[in-house]
């Protein structure tokens, strides 16, 4: 939530800042701003409400703002409405300190009162303005340097932050501090960069530093120095980012979401190949030994949003293949319900960004309680990856569209790999079945490709329902977990109200909502549950619903009972989520386009949810 960039180097900063912000716009898009400094001159701040394009127009694509040193911000409002005055950067009264911030300062009220007593006044409703002025206050009161002033501020504030700061007395320098909010720094040939996420600087450098919690950094003269809270230098090495710069561009597609849907066959194959060599799954790169797997007596899965839906699928898959009890929980609930974990419990956290606050805190808690933890994450070096005992990196590459598609698919593959390997180690899967499952997973990419190729039919159906008010998704077992994701995809990018229900649960209340013309999407990929779900479909049909079924080729008699069908290829039933979700992703996408919504940046949402 909120994106930060910074540049200090040989080139004009503003165009680089705007370019970086454009790659971070998925993190927030209610306002944006930059501050740029030309040598010793006073820094120039420019802000604009709304999408980044407004700031680009206001600055003539950055060409009108001169200087080689600057920071920028794209905002997702937490404190204070979206407005130009609340947009970052924020400045101290005399422009001595200018800052951009991602995160939340929890004790902002108390700090505001303290600063008010010291004579500060406030022009915005943001906690960032308070943070900026607190840095200014310590800087002046103790007559100390930027690092010490920021360190004193860090000790005083509660909450999460990634902050980039410029001081009037220190031209051509940028300072950074971080706690619980993402931030990376990069260097290349005398140029220094900072950003909330890799895509913002991928075009300029692949050599990045990861700044740890409660650390600070100083960008100056083409180098970056790191400090701890005592002001001591912390030595750090750069890491190389392997992502391809083109991966953060639309590559000819109208929207990132469509591009990312199309990337899925490749990403599924690459993620599986990362742990499967010569038809054997090897989780040693994840950090898990056979002894650790043997020891596991129960599994908890914690995640949010779509990643949670992967967890719901995982519950069905792992329990069936490994015969170990699995409990899946929303990370935000897990954290506060005092879970009883022992050292034989295994906690899997799933997160694309690796920065979701609730998921991260769930991992911290699981570690404290002595459980072994594994993170399935997409972003290398992210906070959750660093907290967890073991890491399974999904190889989805940068996911820019706010609505996840390819990361969700890669997470499913991680779950299949874990389930099959755990089953082998625990003796619930024999040699023949093991080989069969591996072959089935390897066949998924081609099947996904086939579904994507026939996307025109989904587009046609979506256009028919573009003006629906309510849509229901029903299914049983694994199909229910897929419906949860289908429903979320629909509501978050088309703004059509939708709900997913376990088909058997309908008559316990929700069926009261079924009326003439309401679209009910049913998912039928599990042979044992097929007839049960069709009975539930008949019940809603009798009440006027229009039925769209997603089922596998071969079930042609379904056409007698439903209005529309989308057929998908067959796979082993445990792996059907990977196939059945594709028409649902496409449905959400096409509905969004048909309704004229900004598909990649739906309102009120941010890609990486770093607040509770
Ligand atoms: C929905 C979506 C969100 C995320 C959720 C968790 O399309 O993307 O529901 O799945 O915010 O985010 P991560 O996976 O980054 O922890």
Boltz pocket constraint, residues with backbone or C-beta under 6 A from the ligand:
constraints:
  - pocket:
      binder: B
      contacts: [[A, 304], [A, 305], [A, 306], [A, 307], [A, 308], [A, 350], [A, 351], [A, 352], [A, 353], [A, 354], [A, 355], [A, 356], [A, 359], [A, 402], [A, 403], [A, 404], [A, 405], [A, 488], [A, 489], [A, 492], [A, 606], [A, 607], [A, 608], [A, 609]]
      max_distance: 6.0
